Amino acid sequence: MTTTVTDALQARVRDRLAAAVNPRGRLGVQFYVSRHGEPLCDVAVGEFRPGETLTTAHRMRWMCVSKPVLVFVLARLHDRGELSTGTRVADVIPEFAAGGKQEVTVEHLLTHTAVFAQRDFKAWRMSRDAAVEFVCGWTLEDPAGTRAWYSGVAAWLILSEVVRRVSGRDYFDLAREWALDPLGMTATTDFGGADEARPSGALFQRPENGPLMRIPEPPRATPWPGTEIWGPARELARLFECAVSGGVADGRRLFSPAAFEHFFTPCRTGLRDGYFNDLELDWSRGLCADPVLFGAPAGARVVGHTGYVTALALGDLDTGLVISYLSNTAVREPLLHTLENELVRDVYQAVGR
């Protein structure tokens, strides 16, 4: 990548963020771009908390972009022959069969095609075991595999319980051992971590034309595996740098080419997702594989995830391009026309395909 292209990208990104990070917009944003593992952009603009300058080293909350870590764990179990995505969840967690869920598979949860009749998790104060029992009592709206509706918390809680019962080990320990540590994510704290690593007041919202408001941390008796990792944008990118390399990081293979094909290429197509305004979004086993959600060019072969309205990360499997965005401020914008989408478009325009 030439210096000219890198400079042009940095200038474009800084102009975009300068317009978005202001007293009426976002408090702070981290943004990182690499290609084939080579950093092209690593910037932080604004404040972490009012009065505290945001740096590229600050831990930001990943929200639902935490979910790819679980995909890495499942890919490893797949390679070890310990779990198939075709496994029925009730064969591992018998109590999950209640409410017509006996045919739901691991793949249905990963592709969000087990549509629960219940939408509100309502288990923030529960212990982990109580929360699992709570979700196991839910019912399905339709037969598994016939509809799509993104599940932000419940499906990932059950998937982590499947991992625990199959492996005999806690999911959180495996996530650290099989994903975060091998990728050198030393600044990333998994699943909330200690209070000093997860400072109170680090997430805010900006109502339209209103003042900045802190989003209080909901009371929790247990961490939730799909939403609670904190780390800098450049470390979030390492997950996707590994993915676009086919499962290799720093010369070390974390999962096989077969597992890469299984988990990082589209398997759900042609289904409208009610959570995402009935868009037909391609989905891999655990990640969105549709460029439209991210603002990437049509036809781009990508995998990635978004989180609330504060996080986005994607990898381009053909070009090796990786983009990660983290903000500490929730600002509601039209779907597909967010700041994150515009930044992704800026990157593709600057570096080409």
N, C-alpha and C positions, 0 to 999 in steps of 0.2 A: 504494500500500500504506500503510495507516494506521500511525501510531506504535504504537497499541495492539496490532495484529497483530504487528508487528515485535518489540515488547517481549515479547509472549507466546511467540513462537518462540524468542527468545534465552534466555528463562528455561527453557523446556522442554528445549532443547538442553543448556544448562549443567547442569541437573539430571541428565540422562541421562549426560553425560560425567563428571560428578563421581562417579557410581556405578561407571563403567567404568575410569577412570584412577586406579589406586590401587596399593599395594605388592603386591597379588596379581593385578592385571590388566594393563592396558595402561600403557606408560610415557608415551606422548603421542599426541594426536590433533589434527589440524587439520580444521575443518569449515566449509564455505562454502555459502551459499544466495543465489541471486538470482532475480529475476522480471523478465522483459523487460529484463535488463541492470542492474536496480537492486539493489544489494546489500541483503540482508535479514539476513544473519548471516555473520560472519567471525571465528571464534574459534580459539584454540589453547589446549589444556589439557594440563598435565603437563610432561614433559621431553623434549628432543631426544635427549640422552644423559644418563646419570645425573649429576646435579649441574648440568646446563645447561638452563635454562628454555626450553621450546619457545615460539616466537613464530609469528605468521601469516606471517612472511617466510622462515622456514627452508625449505630445499629438502628435500622428502620424496620417497622413491622411489615412482613410479607403478606399478611392476610392469606387469601386462598392460593397465592403463588407458593405457599408451603407444600402444596400437594405433590409436586413432582418428586419430593424426597421419598414419599411412600411408594411411588412408581419404581424408584431405584431399588428399594427393599424388595418389592415383589419381583423385579427382574432377577435379583439374586436368588430368591427362593425358586423361581422358575428354572434357573440354571442348575440348581441343586436337586431338582426333581421333587421338591417338597410340596409344591402347590401349583395347580393348573388354574388358569383363569376360567376354565369351564367347570370348575368345582362348584357344586351347589353350596351356598353359604350354610344352609341348614344341616349339611353333612358335617360341618365343622362346629357350628353353633346350633344345636338342635332346637333351642327355644326360639330361634329366628323364624321358624316355619309358621308361627302364628300369623293370623291375618291374611292368609292366602299367599305367603311368601316362600312356600316350600320349593318352588322352582327357580328362585332368584339365584343367579350365579355371581361369582366374583366379577366376571366381565360385565354383567348388568350394572353393578355398582360403579365400576370404573367408567362406564360409558353413560352413566346417568339415565339408563333405560329401565330402572326399577322405580316407577313413579309412585311415591308414597302419598297416601291421602292426607297425611299430616304435613304441613309446611313449616310450622314453627317448632324449633328444637326444644325450647323451654326446659333445658336440663342443665343450665349453667351452674346451679348450686349443688348438683348431685355429685356423688362419688362416681368414679369410672364404672364400677360394676353396676351401680343403680342406673346410670345413663344407658349402658348397653341393654339392660333389662327393659328400660323405657322404650327404646327404639325397637327392640324385638317385638313389642306389643303392637306396633303400627300395622296398618293394612295397606294394600296396594289399590290404586285407583283402576288400573288396567293390567292385563297380563304382561308380565315382564318381557321387554324387548319390543313392545308395540308403540311406545311413546317415549319422549325424552323430556325430562325436567331436571335441570341442574340441582344437585344436592350439595350444599356447601359444607355441612357439618356431619349430619347423621350417617351418610354413606361411608365417610372416611373414618368415623368412629368404629363402625362395624368392620371395615376392612382392617383397621389396626388390631381389632380383637381377633380376626381370622389369623393375622400374622402371629399374634401372641400364642394362640392355641395350637397352631401348626408347628411353630418353631420351638415352643416352650420358653421363649425369651420375650422380654418386654419390647414392644415396637420402638419405643423411644431410644433404647440402648442400641438396637440394630440400626436405626437411622443414623446415629452418631458413628457407629463402627463401620457401616457399609456405604455411607454416602458422605457425610460431612467431614469426617477425619481423612479419608482417602483423597478427598478433593482439596485438602488444606484449608478448610473453612474455619480457621482458628478464631476469627472475630465474630462468627455466627453463633448465637446461643439458641439451642433447640428448645422449642415448646415453652417459651416464656423465660426459662432460666431463673437466675437469682434476681432479686428486686433491683440490684444495682445495674444489671445488664438490661433491664426493662424499665426505664425510668417512667414514673407516673406522669401523665400529661404529654406524652410524646405523639399522640394522635388527636387531630382536631377536625372540626368541620366548619365550613363556611356557608351558611344559608345565603340564598340569593339576596344580594344587597344588604347583608347583615354582618354583625361582628363575628370575629373568630371565637369559636366555642370549643372547649375541650370535650372530647368523647370519653366519658368515664369507662374505665375497665370494668366489665361485668364481673360480679363475684363468681369465682370458680372454685370448685372443690377438686378439679382435675384439669390438666391441660388437654386441649383438643388437637389431634394430629394434623388436621387439614388447614389450620388457620394461625398457628402460633409459633412461628419462627421469627426471630429478629436478627438482622444482619445487614451489612452494607450491600449496595447494589452490585458492586464488583464481585462479591462472593456469591450472591444469587446467580450471577452469570456463569459461574463455574459448573453448575448443574447442566446448563445448556451447552456450554463448550464441550463437556463430556458427551452429551447426547449427539451433537452434530459431528463428533469424531467417532460415532458408532460405539460408544461405551468405553473409550480409552481416555485416560487423563494422565499426563506426564509419563507416557510410556507404559502405564499400568492399565490392564483391562479390568474394568469393574463388572461388566457383564458381557455375555457372548454376542456375536453378530446375530444369532437366532433370536436372542432375547431383545436385541435392539429392534429387529424387524417386527417382532410380536407386539412390543409396547409403544413404539414410536412412529408407527405408520397407521394411516386411517383404517378404521374397521366399522365405524358408524357413519353412514351417509343417508341422505334423503329423509331424515327425520327433523321435524320442526321442534325447537326447544322452547317451551312456554316461558321459561325463565328469561331467555334472551329474546323477548318480543317475537316469538315464533319464527325466528330465523332458522333456516336449514344449515346447520353447522356440522362439518365433518369433525369427527372425534377419534382419537386413538384410544388405546386402553389407559386412560388416566389423564390425557392432555388434549387440548383443542388442537386440531390439525387443519383449521380453516383460516386462510390468510385474511379473510374479511373482518374477523373479530379484532385483529391487531392493527389493521391499516396497511398490511403488506400487499404487494402487487398481486393481482389475480394470477393464479397458477403457481405462485411460490409454494414450495414444499416445506412447510413450517410445522413446528410443534411449540406449544407454549401454554401460558395460563394468564388470566387476569385475577386481580384480587380487590374486592369491594370497588371503590373508584380511586384507589391509591396505589395500585401496583400492577405491573405488567412485565412479563419476561417471555422471550421467544428465541428459538434457534432456527436458522434456515439450513435445512439438511443438504441443499445443493451448493450453497455459496460459503458455508461456514460462518455466516454472519450471526452474531448473538447480540441481543438488545435487552437491557433491564432498566426498569424505571420504578422508583419508589418515592412516594410523597407522604408527608405527615398530615396532609389536609385533604379531607373529602369535599370535593366540589362537584355537584351534580351537573352533568353535561349530557347531551343526547348520545345514545348508544352509537358507536362507530365514528363519533365526531368529538372525541375527548382529546385533551392535551396529549395523552399517551399515543393515541392514533396519529396525531399530527407529527409527533416526534419520530415515530416509526416511518412515516412517509418521508420526512426530512432525511432520515438516514439512507433510505433506499435511493432517493434522488441524488444524494451526495456521493455514494459509493458505487451505485449501479448494481447490477445483478450478475 
